[in-house]
Amino acid sequence: MSDADNHLLKGSLLYREFLAERSAILEHKWFMSEKAKHDVGFEKALLDWILNYRARWRAERSAKLRSGGQ
């Protein structure tokens, strides 16, 4: 990947949203693992997050972005 392509990718809204969603999933994994007292694994946390939190997270994220927040 060229430097220009890399810069374009990392500056894109899609990539920034991917990173924000990934961060939310990893935080959710941490909370689940703490509660379970063992590492629950990324896949389990991902599925739980998608089923239980993703819709609300996206709605809140969208509202925040529309209002000018990061």
C-alpha positions in Angstrom: 0.0 0.0 0.0 1.4 3.4 -0.9 1.8 6.2 1.6 -1.0 8.1 -0.2 -3.3 5.1 0.0 -2.4 4.6 3.7 -3.1 8.2 4.5 -6.4 8.1 2.6 -7.5 4.9 4.5 -6.6 6.2 7.9 -8.3 9.5 7.3 -11.5 7.9 6.1 -14.7 8.1 8.1 -15.2 4.3 7.5 -11.8 3.5 9.0 -12.3 5.8 12.0 -15.7 4.2 12.7 -14.2 0.7 12.4 -11.6 1.7 15.0 -14.2 3.2 17.3 -16.4 0.1 17.1 -13.4 -2.2 17.7 -12.5 -0.2 20.7 -16.0 -0.5 22.1 -15.9 -4.3 21.5 -12.6 -4.6 23.3 -13.9 -2.6 26.2 -16.9 -4.8 26.4 -14.6 -7.9 26.3 -12.7 -6.5 29.3 -15.9 -6.0 31.3 -17.2 -9.5 30.4 -13.9 -11.0 31.3 -13.7 -9.2 34.6 -17.2 -10.4 35.5 -16.5 -14.0 34.5 -13.1 -13.9 36.2 -11.4 -15.2 33.0 -10.8 -14.1 29.5 -14.0 -14.7 27.6 -12.3 -14.3 24.2 -12.9 -11.8 21.4 -15.5 -13.8 19.5 -17.8 -14.3 22.5 -17.5 -10.6 23.4 -18.1 -9.6 19.8 -21.3 -11.7 19.5 -22.6 -10.4 22.8 -21.8 -6.8 21.9 -23.5 -7.1 18.5 -26.6 -8.7 19.9 -27.0 -6.5 23.0 -25.2 -3.2 22.5 -24.4 -2.4 18.8 -27.7 -0.8 17.8 -27.7 1.6 20.8 -23.9 2.3 20.4 -24.4 3.2 16.7 -27.4 5.4 17.4 -25.5 7.3 20.1 -22.4 7.5 18.0 -24.3 8.8 15.0 -26.0 11.5 17.2 -22.7 12.5 18.7 -21.1 12.8 15.2 -24.0 14.9 13.9 -23.7 17.3 16.9 -20.1 17.8 16.1 -18.6 15.5 18.8 -15.8 13.1 18.3 
